[in-house]
Amino acid sequence: MNKREIFSGWLWMTLISLSSVFAQWNPAVNLGSTINTSTAEKASDISSDGLTLYFHHDVAGNMDIYYCTWNGSTWSAPINIGSAINSSWNDYGPSLSVAGQRLYFSSNRPGGYGSYDIYVSSKVSGVWQSAVNLGPVINSSNGELGQDISAGDSVLWFARGWPEPSPTNEDIYYSRKVNGVWTTPVQWERNTVDLEDNPNISNDGNTLYFTAIYDTIYGGGNGSFDIWVSQRINGVWQQPVNLGSGVNGAYHDANPSISADGNILHFTSDRPSGYGDFDLYYSIRQTTSIENQQPGIVPVKFELYQNYPNPFNPTTNIEYRIKNMCHSKCTMFSEEK
């Protein structure tokens, strides 16, 4: 691949930084035997302060929601969240609101609208209240699961199967809350004919992590299920990017959950290095800063975006990652195969 220089000089510009999205991730680490067992632990979600981890755990074939707490050096033993949320049916995929006062999850308990419905429990005076079905605007006969609530509790992301959740036919949807009422869910603009599942939205609402099976599109994945990311720029969701080998392997890697600061990704994997079935893992984002780079190419590429018409190719790669408004000397190249 050859490079052709198309511009060199001083330029005032604003770049939407994708460094935090496309940065490499460190090799995944298993959360250990205090949390993981020979049965499945999946779909974790961490509180905004990073001190409480929620997930679902397989107990004799029944999925229940558990949590554990961080004491500064280790995680506590998992604790069943209790009967206000858990039932004798499958209850899984916890998603905690940013304030920590509402927990959304999926269940196939009787009384719902389909195979799996989304429920919510509110915490009052430190006690979780009986879970409530979100109703027929959100839930349907098709099955809804893999939910994640945005900061401010204003947008609910989830996956919907057709006619029911399966490994081949799920798409991502979202619903906005307007005047306290959930609106009709809308399909995410980046859904494909392949599977998209387990959406997890960043706190600023502009980065979506999700699980997908992309065998051929977007360059294909590393395994059966991989974790992908898309960023919204100027209101438009960009083409998804695979998170790479630090997170994804040859096995099933799914259920992403990004920390509040965007630097730690929790996820689920059945890779053979675990304790059995599916285990919980995490990966820490690698950081690369222009301040500590020697002359050369920063190993992160991204689309160039400006707030005014770009006189150059809008998808040109740039040698240095530049963040915020700046007056910088830069060289831009187009890549020619």
C-alpha positions in Angstrom: 0.0 0.0 0.0 1.5 3.4 -1.1 0.9 6.7 0.5 0.4 9.9 -1.5 0.9 13.2 0.4 -1.9 15.6 -0.3 -1.3 18.4 2.2 1.4 19.6 4.5 1.3 22.8 6.5 -0.5 24.7 9.3 -4.2 24.3 9.5 -6.9 25.4 12.0 -9.2 22.4 12.5 -11.5 20.6 14.8 -11.2 16.9 14.9 -13.7 14.5 16.5 -11.3 12.4 18.4 -11.8 8.7 17.8 -8.7 7.8 19.8 -10.7 6.4 22.6 -12.8 4.3 20.3 -10.1 2.8 18.0 -7.3 2.6 20.6 -6.0 -0.9 21.1 -7.1 -3.0 24.1 -4.8 -4.9 26.5 -5.1 -8.7 26.6 -8.3 -9.7 28.5 -8.0 -10.8 32.1 -10.3 -13.3 33.8 -12.0 -11.9 36.9 -11.0 -15.0 38.8 -12.4 -17.9 40.7 -14.1 -15.7 43.4 -16.6 -14.7 40.7 -16.3 -17.3 37.9 -17.3 -20.9 38.4 -17.7 -24.1 36.3 -21.2 -22.8 35.2 -22.0 -19.7 33.3 -21.4 -16.1 34.4 -22.5 -13.6 31.8 -23.6 -10.1 30.9 -21.9 -8.0 33.6 -22.6 -4.3 34.2 -20.5 -2.2 36.5 -21.7 0.7 38.6 -20.6 4.3 37.7 -18.2 4.4 40.7 -16.7 1.0 39.7 -17.4 -0.6 43.0 -20.3 -2.9 42.3 -20.5 -5.5 39.5 -23.8 -7.0 38.5 -24.1 -10.1 36.3 -26.2 -13.2 35.9 -25.1 -16.6 37.0 -26.3 -20.1 36.1 -27.6 -22.0 39.1 -28.7 -25.5 38.2 -29.9 -24.4 34.8 -31.7 -21.3 36.1 -30.2 -17.8 35.5 -30.3 -15.4 38.5 -28.8 -12.0 38.9 -25.9 -11.6 41.4 -23.6 -8.7 42.4 -20.2 -8.4 44.1 -18.4 -5.4 45.5 -14.8 -4.1 45.2 -12.9 -3.3 48.4 -10.0 -1.6 46.7 -8.0 -4.8 46.0 -10.4 -7.7 45.5 -14.0 -8.5 44.6 -16.3 -10.0 47.2 -18.0 -13.3 46.8 -21.1 -13.0 44.6 -24.4 -12.2 46.4 -27.9 -13.1 45.1 -29.7 -9.8 44.5 -32.9 -11.2 46.0 -36.5 -12.2 45.2 -37.6 -8.7 44.3 -35.7 -9.2 41.0 -34.9 -12.9 40.7 -37.6 -15.5 40.1 -37.8 -19.2 39.5 -37.4 -18.4 35.8 -34.5 -17.0 33.9 -33.5 -13.5 34.9 -30.5 -12.0 33.3 -28.6 -9.2 31.6 -28.6 -6.6 34.4 -28.2 -2.9 33.4 -27.8 -0.4 36.1 -28.8 3.2 35.7 -26.0 5.8 36.1 -27.4 6.9 39.4 -27.6 3.3 40.6 -31.3 3.5 41.5 -32.8 1.4 38.7 -31.9 -2.0 37.4 -33.1 -3.2 34.0 -33.0 -6.9 33.1 -34.7 -9.6 31.0 -36.9 -12.4 32.1 -39.0 -15.2 30.6 -41.2 -15.4 33.7 -44.9 -15.8 33.1 -47.1 -12.8 32.6 -45.0 -11.2 29.9 -45.6 -10.4 26.2 -43.2 -12.8 24.6 -40.4 -15.3 25.1 -38.3 -12.7 27.0 -39.4 -9.3 28.3 -37.5 -6.3 29.8 -38.3 -5.5 33.5 -37.1 -2.7 35.8 -36.7 -2.6 39.6 -36.2 0.6 41.5 -34.2 1.0 44.7 -36.0 2.8 47.5 -34.2 3.5 50.7 -31.5 1.1 49.7 -33.9 -1.8 49.0 -34.7 -3.1 45.5 -38.5 -3.1 44.9 -40.5 -5.7 43.0 -39.6 -5.7 39.3 -42.2 -4.2 36.9 -42.6 -5.2 33.2 -41.9 -2.2 30.9 -45.1 -2.9 29.0 -46.2 -3.6 25.4 -44.5 -0.5 23.9 -41.1 -2.0 24.6 -42.0 -5.7 24.9 -43.5 -7.8 22.2 -44.1 -11.4 21.1 -40.7 -11.3 19.4 -38.6 -11.3 22.6 -36.5 -8.4 24.0 -33.2 -8.8 25.9 -29.6 -7.6 26.1 -30.8 -4.2 27.4 -28.7 -1.1 28.4 -30.0 2.2 29.8 -28.3 5.5 28.8 -27.1 8.1 31.2 -30.1 10.1 32.4 -32.4 7.0 31.9 -33.6 8.7 28.7 -32.8 6.0 26.0 -33.2 2.3 26.4 -31.1 0.1 24.1 -31.9 -3.6 23.6 -32.0 -6.5 21.1 -35.1 -7.9 19.6 -35.4 -11.3 18.0 -37.8 -12.3 15.3 -39.8 -14.3 16.1 -37.8 -15.0 19.3 -34.2 -14.5 20.4 -31.9 -16.9 18.7 -28.2 -16.9 17.6 -29.1 -15.8 14.1 -31.9 -13.2 14.0 -31.4 -10.4 16.5 -31.3 -6.7 15.8 -30.6 -3.7 18.0 -33.4 -1.3 18.8 -33.7 1.8 21.0 -36.5 3.7 22.6 -36.5 7.3 23.9 -38.4 8.3 27.0 -40.5 11.4 26.4 -42.4 13.0 29.3 -41.8 9.9 31.3 -43.2 7.6 28.6 -41.3 5.1 26.4 -41.8 5.8 22.7 -42.1 3.1 20.0 -38.7 1.4 19.6 -36.7 2.2 16.4 -34.2 0.0 14.7 -30.6 1.1 15.0 -29.4 2.5 11.7 -26.4 0.1 11.5 -28.3 -3.2 11.7 -27.5 -5.7 9.0 -28.8 -9.1 7.8 -26.4 -10.6 10.3 -26.8 -10.7 14.1 -26.4 -7.6 16.3 -27.0 -8.0 20.0 -26.1 -6.8 23.5 -25.8 -3.0 22.9 -24.0 -1.0 25.5 -23.9 2.8 25.2 -21.2 5.1 26.5 -22.1 7.8 29.0 -22.0 10.5 26.4 -24.4 8.6 24.1 -22.0 8.7 21.1 -20.3 5.3 21.3 -22.1 2.0 21.0 -20.4 -1.3 21.9 -22.3 -4.4 20.8 -22.0 -8.1 20.0 -22.2 -9.3 16.4 -21.6 -12.2 14.1 -20.1 -10.6 11.0 -18.7 -13.4 8.8 -17.9 -11.3 5.8 -19.0 -7.7 6.2 -16.7 -5.1 7.7 -13.8 -7.5 7.2 -15.3 -10.3 9.3 -14.7 -11.2 12.9 -12.2 -13.2 14.9 -14.6 -15.8 16.0 -18.3 -16.7 16.2 -19.3 -13.8 18.4 -17.1 -10.7 18.5 -17.5 -7.3 20.2 -17.7 -4.3 17.9 -17.9 -0.5 18.3 -19.5 2.3 16.4 -19.3 6.0 17.0 -21.9 8.7 16.2 -20.4 11.7 14.5 -22.5 14.7 13.6 -25.6 12.6 14.3 -24.6 9.7 12.0 -23.5 6.3 13.3 -20.3 5.2 11.6 -19.3 1.8 10.3 -18.6 -0.6 13.1 -15.1 -1.6 14.0 -13.9 -4.8 15.5 -12.3 -4.3 19.0 -9.4 -6.5 18.0 -7.5 -9.4 19.4 -7.0 -7.9 22.9 -10.8 -8.5 23.4 -11.9 -10.9 20.7 -10.6 -14.4 20.1 -11.6 -17.5 18.3 -14.4 -18.2 20.7 -17.6 -16.5 21.8 -16.9 -12.9 23.1 -20.0 -11.0 24.0 -22.0 -8.8 26.4 -19.7 -5.7 26.4 -20.1 -3.3 29.3 -17.9 -0.1 29.2 -17.0 1.7 32.4 -18.1 5.2 33.1 -14.7 6.6 32.1 -14.5 4.5 29.0 -11.3 2.8 29.9 -12.3 -0.6 31.1 -14.4 -3.1 29.2 -16.1 -6.0 30.9 -17.4 -8.8 28.8 -18.2 -12.5 28.6 -16.2 -15.3 26.9 -16.1 -19.1 26.7 -12.4 -19.1 25.8 -10.7 -22.2 27.2 -8.5 -20.2 29.7 -11.6 -19.8 32.0 -13.1 -21.9 34.8 -15.8 -23.5 32.7 -18.7 -22.5 30.4 -18.8 -18.7 30.1 -16.7 -16.5 32.4 -16.4 -12.8 33.0 -13.4 -10.9 31.7 -12.2 -7.4 31.5 -9.7 -5.5 29.3 -8.1 -2.1 29.9 -7.7 0.4 27.1 -4.2 1.2 25.9 -3.5 4.9 25.8 -1.4 6.7 23.2 -0.8 10.4 23.5 0.6 12.8 20.9 2.7 14.4 23.7 4.8 11.3 24.2 5.1 10.3 20.5 8.4 10.5 18.6 8.1 11.6 15.0 6.3 8.9 13.1 2.9 7.5 12.6 0.6 7.0 15.7 -0.7 3.5 15.4 -4.3 4.5 15.4 -6.2 5.6 12.2 -9.5 7.4 12.0 -11.7 9.4 9.7 -11.0 13.1 9.5 -14.0 15.2 10.4 -14.2 19.0 10.4 -16.9 21.5 11.3 -16.5 23.2 7.9 -16.3 21.7 4.3 -13.2 19.7 4.1 -11.2 20.6 0.9 -9.5 17.2 1.1 -10.7 13.7 1.1 -13.0 13.5 4.2 -11.7 10.0 5.0 -8.1 10.9 4.7 -5.8 9.4 7.3 -3.6 11.8 9.3 -0.2 11.1 10.8 -0.9 12.5 14.2 -4.1 12.3 16.3 -5.1 15.9 17.1 -7.8 16.5 19.7 -9.9 19.7 20.2 -9.5 23.0 18.4 -5.9 23.6 17.6 -3.4 25.3 15.3 -1.2 22.4 14.3 1.2 21.5 11.6 0.2 18.2 10.1 0.6 16.1 7.0 -2.2 14.2 5.5 -2.0 11.2 3.2 -4.4 9.2 1.1 -3.6 5.5 0.9 -3.4 3.9 -2.5 -3.4 0.2 -2.9 
